[in-house]
């Protein structure tokens, strides 16, 4: 029998994307590689506005497939953090590259929402937040996660909130 990595311990069983533990392990490793190589990386959260009671597992699986279609590089990493938040790690990218990826993801999610609306009569809104960072010795990876959490939960605190209600991109120095 051939072992399948699709159902192994580093995948979320409901969506098939990486789980939080594996994502954190890889992201931490990439943080120190980017620190050494003086490269930037991005942590991006995608949060669908799904009702817990009406969201069957196949919806989340289709939703994550839509996100995955917006990621074209093999090094881009998608994981499920909790029931309704997905994290994307973009490694060795800059502001322009981040904006391109966010736009591709947004297009895929708009297509998903339109298809879902035709089938169920209601669309799926999403919020995308991202933080671009050049790792430094004085900066801990946890700070990046806290910043992205804050962007997701309190967009009104950030200067670009009035310009982009569904997408915020910040920089950490």
Secondary structure, DSSP 8 states (H G I E B T S, - for coil): ----GGGSTTB-TTT-SB-HHHHHHHHHHHHHHHHHHT-EEEEEEEEE---TTT--HHHHHHHHHHHHHH--STT-EEEEEETTEEEEEEES--HHHHHHHHHHHHHHHHHHHHHHHHHHS----EEEEEEEEE--TTS-HHHHHHHHHHHHH-GGGSTTTTT-SSEEEEEE-
